[in-house]
Amino acid sequence: MGDELPFDRSPLTADYRAARAKYTKKAACGRDYVLVSKLRLWLKSNVTPGVEGSTQATRLLAFAYRNRSRDKPGLPMSPEELFHSRYGCILVFCVLLELDRGHLVNEFLRRGIYDDLLPTDLHPLREKTATMGTRDPDPLANGFHILQWKFCPVIIEMDMRRSFYEDHILPFCQREKINEKGVHAQLWQVAIPEEFVGPRLRAVVEDKKYDNPDDDHGPRYNFALKTFNEGDKASFENEKNAFMALRHHVGIVQYFGDYKHSEAGAGKTLTSNIIMEYADYDLDEYFTEFSPPVSQSAIKSFWEGLFDIAHAVNDIHNLIVDTHGRMREFSGWHANIDPDNILIVQGQLKLAGQSSVAFLEKAEAEPKNVVIGGKETYGAPERYSRHGSLDAVSQAIDIWSLGCVFSIAATWVVLGHKGIRQFAHLRQTSIDKIVQAQAKPRTSPRKNPQLTPGDYFHDGANVLTNVIGWHAHLRSVLRRSDITTSRVLDIVDQKMIVGNAGRRIKAKDLCAELDQIKA
């Protein structure tokens, strides 16, 4: 609508048009939105800088009521009312100005249409404009309904759980895919201008605010946005519930809220979205991008950071929830531990990938549960042997997976990313030999499951002999400054990547042993 309206052809509103254009930005979805706090400040500013008196809003009000009878002294609306702390209607006025109906702002306010209640639905809007005694009330309501959205983008707030229609504008001034690793969802990096981040959320992420001198969006925050399509609703609900249960636990990627959005397009889709803290790298990317630590203190510091993941796993395995004063205990499974789901957030390692997390209320017996998800490379042998079935497994599957992550980490610490590639090739070669041996005729029943070519740490039942041999090789070439990695590998070999799930160390005991290494 904008540039063809009578309002836009008036030379008396040239300054406003320039300000409106300056503070109108293009969202990542392609729609326009207004930096309303900056526009408000401009409207409150004096027409002549440094000279008290007429403000931009005052001048625009006079323009809006330019056809009012000269026999009526004063205007039916004052600038103070436009900026009232509770019933302010400066945004309503801006929308009406663009429709060349600015003189109706007092009628809108009289009928309870003010900024804090925007956006307003079309049906009640039509009912109210019909009582204003103005020409073409329905086109007025329709035009207002269309234009209002750019003046009231969504506010992203802590713990938000909202549903948005396709008209809602999400004020992402930047949206980029983080990677293509997601199976059930797409992960995005989104930047949100400061004024569209609610005060409670700003208080949590204040130290992550930044500005980009190459544009004029102003201060903003980065977040990670995980988007699930309509067919992956179950994965979204599971991850959201897991995040909410674990929200106050150290070592878990922080959840800020979620929303559903009907997105317009060729085929209208309903997406479910989780807003999380933004990570600089996942562990796999970190190993690729950076060289390993060299000094004793740097090596120890790296391992201490990774040990936080073990504590996060323990929190999942032994979850305690306060439900209105009633303490409830749950046994949990992460079921998706791998380097892609360990993130580096401002130097701190945190566990992500909660879409596979499952919980059962604690019982006396050894907990077992049916779980799905996770990469086969880091999966325990009992999960491979049950591939495609729904048999229950113990929490020891997470200990195995974490042991594999520690194995990869130890390889990086000692040999760098080149060593990680060599280790992967060694495992794949070992599996290939097992697969070839399986093809030969046998005179006795097969003890282990039938393996297919791939990258695993096991032969279907026990850890690969070459994995243990690789760990021995790492110990033999350790830096003299490294007094930590060998101790970690001892725990991995003896208590984590053990074929018999019942012999694997419990998460609580693992944390105790790792804490001794930190001491």
QUITALIN-V252551 format. One record per backbone hydrogen bond with DSSP energy under -0.5 kcal/mol. CO is the residue of the C=O (numbers start at 0). NH is the residue of the N-H. Records with the same first field share a line. If there is no record, write none. Layout:
CO->NH ; NH
This chain:
0->3
1->4
4->7 ; 8
5->8 ; 9
6->9
9->12
10->13
12->16
13->17
14->18
15->19
16->20
17->21
18->22
20->23
22->24 ; 34
24->26 ; 32
26->29
30->26
32->24
33->35
34->37 ; 38
35->39
36->40
37->41
38->42
39->43
40->44
41->44
42->56
44->55
46->48
47->50
49->51
53->46
54->58
55->59
56->60
57->61
58->62
59->63
60->64
62->65
64->67
68->71
70->72
77->81
78->82
80->83
81->88 ; 89
83->87
87->114
88->92
89->93
90->94
91->95
92->96
93->97
94->98
95->98 ; 100
96->99
100->103
101->104
103->107
104->108
105->109
106->110
107->112
108->111
111->113
113->116
114->117
120->124
121->125
122->126
123->127
124->128
125->129
127->130
128->131 ; 133
135->139
136->140
137->141
138->142
139->143
140->144
141->145
142->146
143->147
145->148
146->149
147->150
148->151
149->33
153->155
154->156
155->197
156->159
159->257
161->259
163->261
164->167
167->169
168->153 ; 170
169->171
170->172 ; 192
171->27
173->190
175->188
185->226
186->177 ; 178
187->189 ; 224
188->175
189->222
190->172 ; 173
191->220
192->195
193->196
195->155 ; 197
197->201
198->202
199->203
200->203 ; 204
201->205
204->207
205->208
209->219
210->212
211->214
218->193
219->209
220->191
221->277
222->189
223->275
224->187 ; 226
225->227 ; 273
226->185
227->271
228->231
229->232
231->235
232->236
233->237
234->238
235->239
236->240
237->241
238->242
239->243
240->244
241->245
243->246
245->248
248->251
250->350
253->276
255->158 ; 159
256->274
257->161
258->272
259->163
260->262 ; 270
262->268
265->267
268->262 ; 270
270->260
271->227
272->258
273->225 ; 275
274->255 ; 256
275->223
280->343
281->285
282->286
283->287
284->288
285->289
294->298
295->299
296->300
297->301
298->302
299->303
300->304
301->305
302->306
303->307
304->307
305->308 ; 309
306->310
307->311
308->312
309->313
310->314
311->315
312->316
313->317
315->318
318->329
320->322 ; 327
321->323
322->325
324->326
325->322
327->320
328->361
329->318
330->359
332->357
335->337
337->340
338->282 ; 283 ; 341
340->342 ; 351
341->282
342->344 ; 349
343->279 ; 280 ; 345
344->347
347->344
349->342
350->252
352->355
353->356
357->332
359->330
366->394
368->370 ; 392
374->377
375->378
376->456
379->382 ; 383
380->384
383->386
385->388
392->368
393->396
394->397 ; 398
395->399
396->400
397->401
398->402
399->403
400->404
401->405
402->406
403->407
404->408
405->409
406->410
407->411
408->412
409->413
410->414 ; 415
411->415
414->418
415->418 ; 419
416->420
417->421
418->422
419->423
420->424
421->425
422->426
423->427
424->428
425->429
426->430
427->431
428->432
429->433
430->434
431->435
432->436
433->437
434->438
436->439
448->450
453->455
456->463
461->458
463->466 ; 467
464->468
465->469
466->470
467->471
468->472
469->473
470->474
471->475
472->476
473->476
474->477
478->481
480->482
483->487
484->488
485->489
486->490
487->491
488->492
489->493
490->494 ; 495
491->495 ; 496
494->504
495->497
498->500
499->502
500->503
505->509
506->510
507->511
508->512
509->513
510->514
511->515
512->516
513->517
514->518
